[in-house]
Amino acid sequence: MIDILDFQEGSLPVKYLGVPLISSRLTIADCKPLINKLDTRIAGWRHLSLTFAGRAQLIKSVLSTLHSYWASVFILPKGIINIIEAKLRKFLWQGSTGRGCAKVSWDQICRPKEEGGLGFHNILVINKALMLKHLWKIVQNDRHSIWLIGYCITGFATTASGRLMAQPVRGAGRK
C-alpha cells in the first residue's frame, strides 16, 4: 500500500499540534520539548532586572500556560511536574541574580490570594482537573459516540491509591 500511494513509512513518536503522538504512557524523555521551551522563556528574561512581582506575573501569565496545553492532553508524569515546579520556584526566588532561597513553601505560594498565597496553580491538581474534564465530556455528552458504542459508564469508584476509576458495563451503550 505504501509503494502504491508513494508514502513514506513513519514511526512514533511524531509531533502533532505541538505534542508527541505516542502509543504508550508519556515519559520524561517525551516531555523534553516542554522543558526546553520553559528553559528558553526563562533564559530570555534572565538578563532583565525584574522585581519579585514582575517574576510572579510572568509565571502566572506566561510560564503556567506552557504546560497547561500538555496537561490538557496528557497525564503528566510526576517527575515532569517536579521539574517544572523546580524551574518556576528557582525563577521566582532567584531571578536574574542566581542567588536567593525560598522564603515561603511552594504549597503556600499556590494558595489563593485570599488565603495568603500568590494564586499560582498547582500543576498536579490542574492536570487531574483537565483529565476529569475529558471524562466528564464522555460521560455527559457522547454516550452514543463511536468511541463508546458497546461501552457505557455507570459510575465511578476510587481505588486504594486514590485514583478515580470508571465502572463500565459492557454492551450497555448499543441501540
N, C-alpha and C positions, 0 to 999 in steps of 0.2 A: 504494500500500500504506500509506503514511504517513497519507493522508487517511482511508482506511477504518478504520484502527485508532486514529486520533486521537493519534498520537505526534508529538513534535517532532523535527525532524532536528537532530542534533548535529554537532560537528566535533571532531577531535583537536587537541590533547591534552585528555583528560579525566582526572580523578583516580579511581583505583580502588585500594582498600586503602592509601591514602596516597601512592601513587606515580603519576606520569603514565603513561597509556597513549599510546604514540606509535607511529608507523608507520616511523620511521627511527632512526638512531643517537641516543643520548642526547647532548644538547648542554649546554653550561654554563648556558644560559638555562633549560633544563628542570630544572636542579638548584637553582634559586633557592629553592624551598621548603625544601630540605635545609639550605642555607647560612643562611637566615633562622631556622630552628629552632635551629641551632647558636648563632647570634648571640644569640637570645633567652635561651637557657640560660646562656650566659656572662655576659650583661648582668645577669641576676638574681643572680649571685654576685659581681659587681664590687665592690659596697659592703661585702662581708664581708671581714674581715681573716683570710684563710685562709693557713695556712702552706704551704710548698712541698709537704710530704707530703699535706696536705689537697687541694691543687690536683691533685696527681698521682693521688690516689684518685678524685677527681671525673672526671678524664679517663678513667681506666680503667673506672670503673663506669657512668658516665652518658654522657659525650660520645662514647665509642667505640661505644656501642650505637646511636646515632642514625644513623650512616652504615652500620652493618652490615646493616640490612634492605635498604637501597638496593643495597648491594654484592652481596647475595644474589639480587637481581632483575635488575640491570643490570651491564654492564661500565662502570664509572665512567670518565669522561674524565680524562686525566692532569691537565688544568687544575683540575678539581674536587678531585682528590686533593691537589694542591699547595695549593689554597686552604684545604682542611680542615686539612692539616698545619700550615700557617702560623698558622691561628687557634689550634690546640692548642698550638703552640710558644709563641705570644705569651701565652696564658693561663697556661701552666706557668711561664714565666720572669718575666713582668712582674706577673702577678696583678692586684691592685687598684691598685697604685701607678702603673702605666703606665710605669714605668722599669725598666730592667734589661736585661741582654744574656744570650745563651745561653752557658753555661759549658761545655757538652758538646754535641757534634753530635747531631742528631736520630737518625742511624743508630745511635749508641751508646745513646741512650735506648731505642730499640726492641729492643735485645738482651735476651735473658732475664736474669733476676736473677743466675743462676749465672755469667754471663759479664760481669757488671758493669753491666748496664743496669737499667732500671726495669720491664721486661717489657711495655712498650707494644707494640701490634700494628702492624705496617707495613700501611697501608691497601691498597697495591697488591698485596701478597702475599695478604692476606685476600680481596680481590676476585677474584684469579685462582683461589684455592683454592675459593671458593664457586661460581664458574662451572664449574670442573672437577668439582665435586660433582654439578651438574646433568648434565653429560656422562656421568659415571660411572653415574648412575641410569639414563640412557637405554641405555647400553651393556649394563649388567648385568641389569636387571630388565624392561625394557619393549621387548624385541625384537619383540613382536607388538602393540605399541601402534598405535592408528590413525594416530599421527603418523609412524610409521616403516614402515608397510606399503610394501613395494617399495623400501626404502632401508635396507640393512644396513651397519653399520660394521665393517670387517675389521681395522683397526689405526690407528695414529696415526703422524704424521710431524711433524717440526719444520721450519718454514720458515727461510729465511736470517736473518730478523729475530728468530728465537727463539720464534715463536708456535707453539702446538700446533694441528695440523690433523688432522681425521678423514679416513681414506681410505675412501670409500664404494664399494660395489659395487651398481649399480642392479639392482633386481629380485630380490635375494637374500633378502629378508625375507618373500616370499609363501609361502603354504601351498597 
